[in-house]
Structures are given as structure tokens and as C-alpha cells.
Amino acid sequence: MKSMIAHLQSAIETLKNPVDSFLTKWIDTFEAMRMLRISRRTIDNYIKAGKLKPVRLNKRNHFAVTEVQSLVHVPEIPKIKSFKEDIQRIIQAMSSLK
């Protein structure tokens, strides 16, 4: 009897709450707006352009988190030049002035 209860208890613990998995993989329109720092109109334009594909649930749009993260703009880090490269560039610019 104890082993059956332990088995059932472990089986119950392995079951996942489907709502939790949905919320970790999907976000609503307002969360997408906040994540991308854009307006509702821009979200609508992204949907029309095919950049975002909404899933409709209870009259609300939901978006895959990975899809929204792919639209997040991360600016490029400028390349830091070495002092030697800067000196060589200055020398070349000075030689062209002669």
C-alpha cells in the first residue's frame, strides 16, 4: 500500500501544470509591447508585416517569447581600436596632406 501511494505521489509530482508552461513560452500583447518598448500600433504593424504571428486565445493575442526576443534590437558594440592603429591612421592622414 505504501509503495502504491509513493508511486502515485511521484506520478502526480511529474505532472506539469499546462498553464505554467504556456505562460513561460507565450506572452500577451502588453508584455510584448513592454519587452520591445513599442506602441500598440507598432505591434499591429508587425503582425500585418508578418514579423509577429499571434495566437488568438479568449479574444486576446499571444506571442511566442522566442519570436518577440528575436525582434529585440541590440545595438552593436563599437570596435575599440588600439593606440597603435590610431597612430598609424593619423600618420597616413598626415602623409596625405603633404
Buried (B, 14 or more C-beta within 10 A) or exposed (E): EEEEEEEEEEEEEEEEEEEEEEBEEBBBBEBBBEBBEBEEEEBEEBBEEEBBEBEEEEEEBBBBBEBBEEBEEEEEEEEEEEEEEEEEEEEEEEEEEE
